[in-house]
Amino acid sequence: MKLRFFFSVVAWVVLAGLALQLFFLGRIALMAVADPQSTAFQRSEAWRTAWNGRADGQAWRWRQRWVDQPDLGKAIQRAVIASEDGGFYSHGGVDWSAIESAWQRNTRRQEQAEKRAEKLGDPAKVKPPKIAGGSTITQQLAKNLLLSGERTLLRKGQELVLTLMLEALLDKDRILTIYLNSVEWGEGVFGVEAAAQRYFKKSAKALSNAEAARLAVMLPSPKFFEKRPQSPYLNRRTATIAARMVQVNLP
């Protein structure tokens, strides 16, 4: 009896997992013809801020305006690819070489942190090493669109499945368009059109290469750089990405 109950529970769990994947598959298929109104990350941010309020005490406002690919402008597309995912148009959603490279960098940084802690004799005095990521634009979109912010092996596995679904059902231009229209660019600022208006008082299509590069550099930590517009790192990295943009060929 217990064994039958066990197999029954396993069967229901498997069926629930398959149903969830079919739900995700349907959502992604719909995105080929319909623009998503919001993402899981955006809704999570809205709930978080509604519950806790903004750190500066100001009212939280959701700023986002969808624009189709021709109105995104070439500059921001080249800048984001140069900064976030140089092989975007050539890989199948996952850049295994980038993941391996990030793993090696993280391992070296961890070893260096451990050596510093051993030398000082107090691990608390050593800052945790910065973790380098190897996620592609498609992986980032998969995570932001449909997943929570948890960092578990199960969530990472689901991210991989969603990435493959996105690549199978949507073309690269559509993936990039959805990403650029939904990614966070500051407190309550989502999508490049809202970001361009917020930081440069112009449309995304009118961004210069330098302006687009600056927005692209903000992406890993948009709220941090929103408060530090004159960051030396931001200025240096912007120049680097602007120089790389000429090497990005759009279809």
Secondary structure, DSSP 8 states (H G I E B T S, - for coil): -HHHHHHHHHHHHHHHHHHHHHHHHHHHHHTTTS--S--HHHHHHHHHHHHH--TT------B-----HHHH-HHHHHHHHHHH-TTTTTSSS--HHHHHHHHHHHHHHHHHHHHHHHHHT-GGGS----------HHHHHHHHHH--S---HHHHHHHHHHHHHHHHHS-HHHHHHHHHHHSB-STTBBSHHHHHHHHHSS-GGG--HHHHHHHHHHTTSHHHHHS-TT-HHHHHHHHHHHHHGGG----
